[in-house]
Amino acid sequence: MSEWLVLSIAMAAACAVVLTIVVINNRRVREDDDPSETPDVMDYMTMMIGVIYAIVLGLAIAGVWEGRSAAQETVRQEAQALHEVRQRVQVYPAEVRDRIRADVDAYVTYVVRDEWPHMSEHEALSAKGTRLFDRIRTDVTQYAPRTDLEGQAYQPLVDQVAAADDARGARGQNAGATMPGVVWFGLIIGAVVTVGLIFVLQIRRTFRELLLAGLFSVLISFLLFLIWDFDAPYGRGISATAAPFLDLFPQIGS
């Protein structure tokens, strides 16, 4: 099921539930009931709870967005390090250079085409991707430089492989959801309480009041969906992409 379809259903359901409860609750109100008699302290508490929940939502959105941005930066660092490996081996003999470049291309191709969907489905790196990366490490570290120029290039190549390995490890750690369950519990309970406070204000069945109640519930649903979508940096609609690999290794896209 498409994530946008899930969002539409969630917002429509939230709006329908709120409006239904408002209409049913309004039928039970006596004709002599005066909504202006709501105590001031009730208005104050309603406002404070709404403000507190808005702050919590803002912090949650900022947190998952920062995690998504960090995940994208990790991908860029890994791609850049592998690109440096591919370029720096030009001083090596043709046989060694071609073997390392072929292994780098094979690894990048696998990451873009196969490991990315695997991360989305299993929230972890694949064993084959690890084996392909280990082959690059072996090619680079086990070669014995024969000239001064090769010796000068050897240590930077090893450092770039280490940087790529570190970025790959970080990518694996961020493959799953990052928001703890207890935070989701608080967000959902807070949403229920905040939306439920609509009924404390004794709104009527006028078009303006029903519209505001519906829009408020839709907004809460959308913000919760936004947090959920950002929560898996590699697994959902608005996620980190493999664009850095495609930009630095255009040959794998052909």
Secondary structure as UniProt FT lines:
FT   HELIX           3..27
FT   TURN            31..32
FT   HELIX           35..37
FT   HELIX           40..88
FT   HELIX           89..91
FT   HELIX           94..110
FT   HELIX           111..115
FT   HELIX           116..122
FT   HELIX           127..141
FT   HELIX           148..173
FT   HELIX           181..196
FT   HELIX           197..201
FT   HELIX           207..231
FT   TURN            233..235
FT   HELIX           243..248
FT   HELIX           250..253
//
